[in-house]
Amino acid sequence: MITVTSKAISEVKRLMAQENDAENAGLRVGIKGGGCSGLTYVLNFEKTPREDDKILEFGDVRLFMDPKSAIYLKGTELDFSDGLNGTGFAFNNPNAQRTCGCGSSFGV
């Protein structure tokens, strides 16, 4: 479905520790309409999953994903970069047929 690199997992853990989130909390990974290419990636911390969410576990990090987002994110890798060219989460999505220059939106 979706993979998460060890750097991304470490960063999610670090951020969750800062947020003092509850034990059942997780990272919502998804998409929404918008951006210059049509769809935008979404990352948010949530205390509990929604009723129809897919729940993915990577060690002690849980990802919540709605069924619609799962279709567009199938095969995607979530990575984290802390290099000289910028810091942040990056989506490597094989389904994206076009992306914007900043990498935060895509089209299929």
ZIWO-V933504 format. One record per residue. N is the residue number from 1. RES is the residue in three letters. PSI is psi in whole degrees, -180 to 180 (999 if undefined). Layout:
BEGIN
N_RES_PSI / N_RES_PSI
END
This chain:
BEGIN
1_MET_-76 / 2_ILE_144 / 3_THR_156 / 4_VAL_128 / 5_THR_162 / 6_SER_-34 / 7_LYS_-40 / 8_ALA_-41 / 9_ILE_-45 / 10_SER_-42 / 11_GLU_-39 / 12_VAL_-45 / 13_LYS_-44 / 14_ARG_-46 / 15_LEU_-39 / 16_MET_-37 / 17_ALA_-37 / 18_GLN_-34 / 19_GLU_-14 / 20_ASN_43 / 21_ASP_157 / 22_ALA_166 / 23_GLU_-34 / 24_ASN_2 / 25_ALA_160 / 26_GLY_178 / 27_LEU_121 / 28_ARG_124 / 29_VAL_126 / 30_GLY_-168 / 31_ILE_158 / 32_LYS_158 / 33_GLY_140 / 34_GLY_-174 / 35_GLY_172 / 36_CYS_-13 / 37_SER_0 / 38_GLY_-40 / 39_LEU_144 / 40_THR_142 / 41_TYR_148 / 42_VAL_133 / 43_LEU_120 / 44_ASN_148 / 45_PHE_138 / 46_GLU_146 / 47_LYS_-34 / 48_THR_153 / 49_PRO_159 / 50_ARG_166 / 51_GLU_-41 / 52_ASP_10 / 53_ASP_147 / 54_LYS_134 / 55_ILE_120 / 56_LEU_137 / 57_GLU_131 / 58_PHE_89 / 59_GLY_-124 / 60_ASP_18 / 61_VAL_127 / 62_ARG_137 / 63_LEU_136 / 64_PHE_134 / 65_MET_129 / 66_ASP_156 / 67_PRO_-38 / 68_LYS_-45 / 69_SER_-36 / 70_ALA_-35 / 71_ILE_-46 / 72_TYR_-20 / 73_LEU_5 / 74_LYS_126 / 75_GLY_1 / 76_THR_146 / 77_GLU_128 / 78_LEU_123 / 79_ASP_167 / 80_PHE_132 / 81_SER_136 / 82_ASP_34 / 83_GLY_-174 / 84_LEU_-24 / 85_ASN_10 / 86_GLY_155 / 87_THR_137 / 88_GLY_176 / 89_PHE_145 / 90_ALA_138 / 91_PHE_123 / 92_ASN_94 / 93_ASN_113 / 94_PRO_-13 / 95_ASN_-14 / 96_ALA_120 / 97_GLN_-22 / 98_ARG_149 / 99_THR_161 / 100_CYS_172 / 101_GLY_-32 / 102_CYS_-12 / 103_GLY_9 / 104_SER_-5 / 105_SER_160 / 106_PHE_167 / 107_GLY_152 / 108_VAL_999
END
